[in-house]
Amino acid sequence: MRDRISRIDAVVVLCGEWTHRAPNVSEELRLAQELGKRYYLIKGRRIDCARPATARIDDKMYLWKNGVISELVFRFR
């Protein structure tokens, strides 16, 4: 997984109600942080969404709307 993440520009995490309980999501985010990759937390539902366990307290969670992912990923190239 480390090799794959090292070859990407950014990580997009689609967050839901139980994201904080998903160990694989937390591990991927931890690796992205360790490798210095940009990452974005996207609120995938209108109800409360949980951050991955390894997310930082000050990480912003963006609302899911048309074009938000391409705007975030390509804006900060």
N, C-alpha and C positions, 0 to 999 in steps of 0.2 A: 504494500500500500504506500509506503514511503516513496518508492521510486515513481509511482504514478502521480502522486501529489507533487513531487518535485518538478514535474514537467508541465504543470498547469499554471495559468496566470491568476486565477481566483477560484474560491470555493463559495458555492451558494448553498446555504442550509435552509431547507424548507421546514419550518417549525410547526408543530401541531400541539395538541393537548398533552401528549406523553413524550415529547422529545427528550426531556430530562432523564428518561428511563431507558433510552436507546444507547447501549454501550458502543456500538459501532459508529454512530454519529459523533459521539463524544471523542472517540479515538481519532477519527478523521479530522475533526476540528483541532484537536491537540497537535496532531502532526502538522497541519497547516500553520498553526501558530508557531510551532518550533522551527519550521522552514521559512518563516517570514512571509507567507502567502497572504494576500488580501482575502478576506472572507466577509460574507454578508448573511445576516440572519433575516429570513423572509417569513413574515407571519402568514401562514398558509390557510388560516381559518379566521372567521370573524369573532369567534369566542376567544377566551384567553389562551394564549399559546405559551408553552414552556421553552426556555432556552436549553441548549445542550448543557450537560453538567460542566463541561470545560469552557463554556463561554465566560467572558469577563463581565463583571457587573456593569461596566460602562459601555458595552457593545450595544449599538442601536439595533432595534428590530424594525425593519421596513415593512410597510403594508403591501400586500399583494395587490397589484393592479396592472392593467395593461401596459406592457413595456418597461416595468420597473427593473427587471433583471438586466435587460440589455442596456438600459440607461446607467445602472450602477457599474456593471462590468466594463463597458466600453468608455464610460466617462473618465475613469481613473487609470487608463492604460499607461 
